[in-house]
Structures are given as structure tokens and as C-alpha cells.
């Protein structure tokens, strides 16, 4: 579960963290003093976790804040971007010595990647400053589908594909059932509703093979289509509306 954001200090983005009680006051929920009382009473949650320590800082552009069961948000100019991530880029806002996905996107507001693609993986990556959507899409309990095109080093059997679809043990915990469809003897498509660290690579390795190509082509209703590698675009109004609806927003 996400914790209150520790704002990165990068050349690309200006830190925007504020004290939680100040955010509640600015959002019109209550006075700053009353906000402190609500925090101490354990009535405020950030990214689903109760925060009862005064002085906690959050990032209003990405953190999800709730008082009791009511969501609180500051009105911001929300942006939704899809990027076709090339290999060799790290999915983060700051990684000294490495190229990061934020180097590829030129937007006037501060954005955050939704989920991760490891350095050698490619394909669809969503970025947004909508904290509500970021939280919903990042949390596995919301069952958002992610589809991947996977290439492996050696021919993969129908039996292996079936086992991965049914779920296999990774470090003592079974993966959730997935949709798996063969493309050819060295490629398959996989649709996941969870996102453990390097999950597909680990699943394939557990089955005695290894991934040589991992390309994400879809997240929910958003498809990569013909977006060139290394390029980005804003979501259309139709895509944004459908994505927000699927996230319950």
C-alpha cells in the first residue's frame, strides 16, 4: 500500500509537498487547527493508510486523501499521458546516473508514472498528476487488466502456458489466474490483473525458460496502437472518460 509521498527533488519537477493539515484547510474541509484534531483522532487516511502524526507531508498532485469515508482533493489541471517506453529507461521520477521515463515527456505539470515497467521492458506506460486515478490503478485490489506481448528464448509448450494461466508459486504465494494466448512457438500474450515485481519474467524463469522481449500493449481500455517508441500523447477525452469510469471515478 502506498505511503505518503516523499517528494523527489529533480531537475524536471518542482517539489509540491505540503503538510497534511494545511492541505485539508486549503481544500476547504476545515481550519488548520481542526485538521490537526482530525489527524490525531485517526480520521484521515493517505493512500488508504491512517495517518495520525502531525507534520506528515503529502503531495496533493498524487496522494489520495480521505477524511472518514469522504475523498478530499484540490482542484488541479489533471493530465493523462500515454508513453511508449523504450528499453534502457527507468520508470521513476529520479534515478541518478540513469535515463528516466520523465526525460521523454515534455509537459508543463508534474506527472507520475502509474505502475512500473522494468528497465529492459518496453511499451505502454501511463503518467498522470491525478492522485485518485494513480492510487486506483496502482492498487491490485481494483483488478485493472494489463496486457503484454512476451517473447521467450526457447519454444514454450501448451502445458507451460496453461500452468502460468492457472497460477504458479512465486516465493510462497501463488499468482492469480491470468489470460494466456499463444502467438507462435516463441511468443505469447498475457493479461494480468496483478503486478508483482518483474512478475512475468519470474514466472517464465520458474518454468525453465527466460524472457527476451516484454512489451506492454494495453492497460485497461488504453491501447498503445501505433504510437512510435519513445513518443507520448495525451489521452483523448473518450479514453480518459472510460478510464476514469473503470476506476470508479
PyMOL commands that set and color helices and strands:
alter all, ss='L'
color gray80, all
select helices_A, chain A and resi 20-26+32-40+101-104+131-138+140-142+158-166+199-206+237-246
alter helices_A, ss='H'
color red, helices_A
select strands_A, chain A and resi 17-19+44-46+49-50+57-59+65-67+70-72+80-85+112-113+122-128+146-152+169-170+173-174+179-184+187-192+211-219+222-223+232-234
alter strands_A, ss='S'
color yellow, strands_A
deselect
rebuild
show_as cartoon
